[in-house]
Structure formats: C-alpha cells, structure tokens
Amino acid sequence: MNIESRTTRETLIRLGIVTLACAVFCIMFLWDGLVKYPRENLDFAREKFPQEITPIPPMNPLVTRKAIDQIHKSMSLEEVEQVLGEPAFNNDVEVFWVGRTGYIWVKLNRARLVEQSTWEDAQHTRSDLQWQKVGAVVSALLAIIGLAFLIRAARIKVVLDETGLTCNCGRTIEWEHMRSLDTSLYKRKGWVMLHFEHGGTAGQQKLHSFHIAKFKEIVTEVCARKGFDSPFAETEAEQATGSS
C-alpha cells in the first residue's frame, strides 16, 4: 500500500486566480497613478491655454500647490521662471506652468510683470494620485502573499505507506503512534485532525480535503487500518437515503 498525493487542482487554480487578480490590480493602480491620471491632467490644463500648441509640453515637477505661494505681484517673468522653470505656454500676456495635479496661471502686465497668479486643481488631485499608489502597494502585498500561498500549496506532498503518514517531507507519523482521528469539523470545515503520540509527547496533524487531492483515499485507509470512525460513513449513508 502506497498512496502519494499532491494538492488539489482546484486549490492551485483558486490561488492562482487570486494572485493574478491582485497583480493585475497593482498594474492598473500604477498605470492610473503614474500615467493615465497625469496625462489626463495635462490635457485638462492644455484646454485652458488661449491657443493650441504642439508639441505637448512636459509636466513640471516644480509646479505644485505650494509653489504658488512664491509667486508675488510685480515679479518679473524671469524671477518666476527661477522658481517654476520654463513655462508650458507663454504668449506674453498669459503664462502657464503645468504640474502633475494642476497648473499655475500667471497674467502679465505691459511691463511683463506679474499682475495676477493662481493655482488651479486638475481633474485628478494630488489625493487621487496618492490613493492610486496606496492601492498599488496594497494589491502588490496581496499578490506577494497569494504567491507565497500558491508556492506553499504547490509543494504539498502527502505519502501514506507501510511506515505511516508523511506530510510535506516532514517527520513520518508511524502507524503505532496514531491514537485517534477527530472528524467533528469535517462536514463544516472540510478537514480532520489526526492525533498521535511519540516519545511521550502528543501531537496532531491536520488533513484538509481542500489541499490534499487524494484526501478521501488517505483518510479511508487510516480509518480502516486503525479502526477509527470514518468521516465519510455518515455522508455516504445520507446520499444512499436520498437516492432511495
């Protein structure tokens, strides 16, 4: 008698789907936060320009809500450029600097000095972009956890032979050391607990039907050999009664 079992295909598929879904969500969050939302914000700012320009101006990392506090009335355009860098649009009357989450608009007077300045939030705010990063981090962590569980499940190996029961290449639970089989949670949880004693020390080994492909064969053989009550007897009796 030799029964060797890996994990169930359903478990691998389920964990694989969860891991893949988390990884996809991570990519989506990153794409939205790093590419899509900033690009839409840039398009939002370009629509405010007095005239269409090409090529598309790059987003300026110096342009933030706090940067507007450094722009004061009567500053020269050169002084503003020292703070914000080169503008995205300039027609000598209106000047725009575009950032990731908004833009700064400056109106110049005839002397090319600042007459008005304001900050305008774009379609996607700084908070929106931050939440995308948070979502990416969380989904990445979940994907890593899912991958760890997937690898762990793929490495499951249970062997039942004349020596006893060996789980995941660990210590073999020999037949003479097996004491009882707790099946009280089988119908509700899908697992049984094998109690054993070795060298005066009691231990237990969980056998889960969701994780062991040949779970029924292994548990049936243990029950038959040791005289334990089978968790399948009641279920099979109920099925026989229902079919009759």
Long-range contacts (C-beta under 8 A, 24 or more apart in sequence): 1-160, 1-161, 1-162, 1-221, 2-159, 2-160, 2-161, 2-162, 3-159, 3-160, 3-161, 3-214, 3-217, 3-218, 3-221, 4-157, 4-158, 4-159, 4-160, 4-214, 5-157, 5-158, 5-159, 5-212, 5-213, 5-214, 5-215, 5-217, 5-218, 6-154, 6-156, 6-157, 6-213, 7-153, 7-154, 7-156, 7-211, 7-212, 7-213, 8-210, 8-211, 8-212, 8-213, 9-213, 10-210, 11-153, 11-210, 11-211, 12-150, 12-153, 12-154, 15-146, 15-149, 15-150, 15-153, 16-150, 18-146, 19-143, 19-146, 19-147, 19-149, 19-150, 22-139, 22-140, 22-142, 22-143, 22-146, 23-139, 23-140, 23-143, 25-135, 25-139, 26-135, 26-136, 26-139, 26-140, 26-143, 29-132, 29-133, 29-135, 29-136, 29-139, 30-132, 30-136, 32-132, 33-129, 33-130, 33-132, 33-133, 33-135, 33-136, 34-132, 37-123, 37-124, 37-128, 37-129, 37-132, 38-100, 38-124, 38-129, 40-122, 40-123, 40-124, 41-98, 41-100, 41-101, 41-102, 41-122, 41-123, 41-124, 42-98, 44-122, 44-123, 45-88, 45-96, 45-98, 45-102, 45-103, 45-120, 45-122, 46-98, 48-96, 48-103, 48-105, 48-120, 49-88, 49-89, 49-94, 49-96, 50-89, 50-91, 50-93, 50-94, 51-91, 53-89, 57-88, 57-89, 57-98, 58-88, 59-98, 59-99, 59-100, 60-84, 60-85, 60-88, 60-97, 60-98, 60-99, 61-99, 61-100, 62-97, 62-99, 63-97, 63-98, 63-99, 63-100, 63-102, 63-103, 63-104, 64-99, 64-101, 64-102, 65-101, 65-102, 65-119, 65-121, 65-126, 67-99, 67-104, 67-119, 68-104, 68-117, 68-118, 68-119, 71-104, 71-106, 71-114, 71-117, 72-114, 72-117, 73-113, 73-114, 73-115, 73-116, 73-117, 74-113, 74-114, 75-113, 75-114, 76-112, 76-113, 76-114, 77-106, 77-108, 77-112, 77-113, 77-114, 80-106, 80-114, 100-126, 100-129, 101-125, 101-126, 101-128, 101-129, 153-211, 156-211, 156-212, 158-207, 158-212, 158-214, 158-218, 160-218, 160-221, 160-222, 165-194, 165-205, 165-218, 165-222, 167-205, 173-198, 173-203, 173-205, 174-198, 175-225, 175-226, 178-222, 178-226, 180-228, 181-219, 181-222, 181-223, 181-226, 181-228, 181-229, 181-231, 183-229, 183-230, 183-231, 186-231, 187-231, 187-234, 187-235, 192-219, 192-231, 194-222
